[in-house]
Every structure is written in structure tokens, then in C-alpha cells.
């Protein structure tokens, strides 16, 4: 049952990471004209997503390693 809960958590985090950039909006232009320094929506999102996937993979590896060790000890 513990493994099912961790899988749901990992799946939820992955889904949030996929849809989070789509929910972000850029800053609106000034009322008097266009803003020469508009904020990009996708500035460092790719870098953050890559780091999140690497960390998520590492955590999955740790969880499976701990589960295997617990099964061997029984």
C-alpha cells in the first residue's frame, strides 16, 4: 500500500510540472504603450523542469532501493 501512495505522489508531481508552465502568464504591457523589457514566460522553466525530473528520478531510485532492502530483510 505504501508503494501505491508513493506512485500517486510521484505521478501528481509530474502532472503538475507538465501543466505549471501553461498556467503562467506574462506581465501585461503598460497602459501608455508597449514595454521594452517584457518578462518572458519561458525564461528558466525548462531548466527547472530538467532539475525536477533529475531529482524525481533520484528520489524514485532511493525509494525503490529502500523497498528492496526492506524486502530482503524479511
Secondary structure by P-SEA (a helix, b strand, c coil): caaaaaaaaaaaaaaaaaaccccccccccccccccccccccccaaaaaaaaaaaaaaaaaaaaaaaaaaaaaac
